[in-house]
Amino acid sequence: MPQTVLLIHDDAAKAQTVRDSLFNSPEGFFIVEWVELCSEAVQLLRKDGKEHIDAILVNLFLPDSHGLETFNRIVQVAPDIPILVLSGPGREDAAKLAVQRGAQDYLSEDHLDNYSLPKALRNMLERSSNAEALFREKERAQVTLNSIGDAVVCTDVLGNVTFLNPIAEALTGCAADEAIGRPFAQVFRIVDVLDHRRSIDPMALVIETNKPLNLPDGSILIRPDGVESAIEDSTAPIHDRRGRVTGGVMVFHDVTQARAMSQKLSHLAQYDYLTDLPNRLLLNDRLTQAISVAHRHQQQLAVLFVDVDRFKHVNDSLGHLIGDKLLLSIAHRLVAGVRSSDTISRQGGDEFVILLSSVAHAADAALSAQKILTVAGMPHRVEGHDLQVTVSIGIGIYPDDGTDAETLLKNADIAMLNAKDNGRNNYQFFKPAMNEHAMERQSIEGSLRHALERREFVLHYQPKLDLMAETLTGAEALIRWRQPERGIVYPQDFIPIAEQCGYIVPIGRWVLREACRQRRRWLDAHLAAIPIAINISAVELRSSNFVAHVREILQETRLEPQYLEFELTETAFMQDPQPTITVLRALKDMGIQLTLDDFGTGYSSLSYLKRFPIDSLKIDKSFVHGLCTDSDDSKLVSAVINLGRSFHLQVVAEGVETREQFLALQAQDCAEGQGYYFHRPIPADEFAKLLGADPSTTVLT
């Protein structure tokens, strides 16, 4: 492709010589545009633009401009076009000054032949093209280095800084003009995170070894103002075309946030988000290590599986926020109750595991368990609520109860479930026989899940009598589970499991609805108008909309509230009494009778009798059982009867099994009684006979 040359010369003959030389050039074809005056050239470059001009040939001495003035005027309007000065005889000094000012070269007008001129012009154009390409490449590199997100610093072979991009300026706190020329180690103070006295100079290392390297993990860059940044880098030597090291380049970036996030994620992967205790994963690792150490030294260790009793009640009644804060309180007490060398882990939910890494005797684990029972059972002040909870603990001992982490944890868990089955708030050591019990429990839980929809539950009714008149005064509805494979399953064998698995509320609603329906049938059949008592668990009492559900079922079954009696254990009063009082008063206002069941077996308090709107006290059968054989039980029964009389409460003795017990209760003026001596719990149709009617005449609603 031909290139265009602007010729500025006032001598027409020499201008023609230039044209001829370029026209017949072996260097290629050139198009020549000729002007005689500097002003004409300036006008052409301004008016027509200079994009089509590839080179300028100029004689500096023109009619309207002389010497460097000519060069300066041309450069002013065309600074990027290469200029070759044509020098006449005796005027080489001016040409040389022009070269010093930026002209590419000069050529004597005596050599304007078709070899020298095209050769000089072609060389000038190539140099200009190479310079332009080099400039573009350098500019591209400069823009790239200034735009990337990484910091870049370069040094010469002596380790003095030669380049800093803006990111590097920001990270080092040192401007490029301040850093360039200074030794790398003065600008970049890089130390080990664990030992700030240990300086690292990666640039000196790569220049010395002629090998790329990366900073060790944990490298810290310290700015002059003391700000520290964790950095990662890649440092490499720079070579010339002969392979000799001429300097070094370091590309690095701030990983402070990334490292903090990585550490946070690593922590979250091993620690519980709520309590910040080791989680299941970290516990398994520590337990495995502890087992290895114990095996090596022929020692024992213990695993305590801790479960908060009835924790679901707290979540259901007070919400998960209160539940979480209660778990935090329990976690703090567990930590305070063991040695610093022991591990406490939250397994999830309300389960904790304590690893006692070294125990001399199994009794040491028992002492720790007892301490935990004590500290966990003390009231917890949470958001204005005084919450009193208990825990159940299962203990597994290495190597007797398992030689690996999984087996040891599983057996401690089984022992914990056994502790729950033994009344909660206690600890149990694992025994091999518990495995069978655990499998049975698991089977019951699985079957219980579908018992309602398969209509496997049935209610039996046990009479309650006036002990003086020996007449029927009421009945207690007692649930039975007709399990296809096991036959009749009694409440004590499945109700605790239902409570732990979250099935107790729907089961309780079924019991309430079925008892109300049956009472309505008996009323419609004109049978004796006695109330039916139903056991209400603490979980049900605190479940959402409990009062509304009761009202709804009464309306659905058309049963008047005076025919309904709720029996509540002391557990229902223990946690967060004020909301319980509110619920009980709402039930009382509806006309439902309220009985405090199993009085004397729990945290019996006279404040219950004063604060809660109850109508009756029920003496626990364990005291009635010893009424005629144990003077202490006799005194306690007498005290409860007198206490009830003082508070104008009806007193009912449950578990009356012998005539001697019946007569003793009569002698102490106990109002009512219930037990096998009078009648076992029986199905509804049999109970109807006690009411004096043939069940076949019952009108179903």
C-alpha angles and dihedrals in degrees: 000000000000118000124219122234124193109215117199110190135130095209110087094196094054090044089056090048089055091049092050093047093052095041094057094037121139086209092072141276119311130188112218125206112191131204127169102208135053090229090056090052092049091048092049093049091048100039104039095029127241101249093103094048112093100177142003127223110194139178105209095213109073133154092257100033138029137203120324090357088070092049093047093051092051094046091049093062098031109030095154100050115094113243127209113194118219107212124203123209113297094009101092093111091065090047091052091050089052090053089052088052093053110286112139095228144316132241129199113243087230089074100053094130129130092265109041099041098047090043093052091044093048092048090050092051092048092049090048092048091048091047091050092048090048090049092050091048092048091046091049090050091046093050091045094050091046093048104045120097093236127084116244128195129175132194137187123244090276091057096252116143114255102168140021124178121213094262090054089049090053095047095046095039088227126115118232094243089053094046102043111099095018124110114269093238091058093055098036117048104185119177140170114266091230096045119029090186090069109085123199124206107185093173093060090048096053092045091049097044097031088223131114117245143175128230114255117259112274097037115157129200112211118201122213089257091056098254110145127211128184108229141188121200150176115214124187139169122254117226135198121227090276092056095251118143110252099169144311141267127210123195114190142155139200111262097172094114094037091050091047090049091048091051090047092050090047089051092048090050090059105028134060112256094222106040099020088229120138110280130223093279095053092042091055090052094049093043091051090050092046091051090052091051092045091050091050093051096035092241136142128240131186135219118203115198107202123193125181109235116238092351090151088066090063093050093046096047105032103023135250094282091062089041092054092049090049089053089051091052091049091047092053091052092048091052091049091048100060139052121277089242091060124087125231116194133183109221094191135281110019097334126111132177124206119200113204097196095199130021125169094202137010087246088068089063090049090054090051091048092051091050090052092050089054100047095041092049095057114102116277117215106216123168093329094316123114102216121189116192136164133211135218118218132200119194127207121185125206124255098008097057100033141342097212133051097250095051094043093051092045093052093046087052091051090050090051091054088050089054089054091050088052093061102284124253092078141086130242131194115226116261124186090239088065090072091069090047091050092052090050090050091050090051091051091050092052093049092044091060092072101028095102097050090046090051093234096146124092134176125233121192129219119199122239116207140200100243094209100045093029089222131136112266104165149329137241118223110223122188123231127187116219097203111188095224101034103033118218112008116195124223096252088062098053112013094077089051091047090053093051094046097047096248097112097088097056090041090050092051090051090052092049094048094045093047091049091049091050093048088051091051091052092048091049087051089054093243123153111304099232124148123251119226120215127191112237118195124217089248092058093044091055096041116115117273093004094149091047091052091050091051091047093052092048090053092045093052095037090233122153112233094236089072091060128081126181120209114204129185123224089255088074090062099043101076122058098340098192097067087044091054090051092053094045093050090051089053091045091051088054089058099254116145117235126210129187103224128208091012112194099026100088136028093324111189133176087223088071090060091049101041103036123069096234126154103195144028121216116206110221116249092236089070093042089052091060095038095109098032106038121055091202091056090047092052092047092051090049091049093051092049091050091044091053091048090051091053092042091245127147110243120214124189114210128196096038103168107158138047089238090059091047093051092046090053091048089052091054092049095245106174104216141011141194132187150098091295088071101029143323119240108278137185120273096258092054092046089054088063089058087055089058105255140099107253090219088072092054112125109225119218 
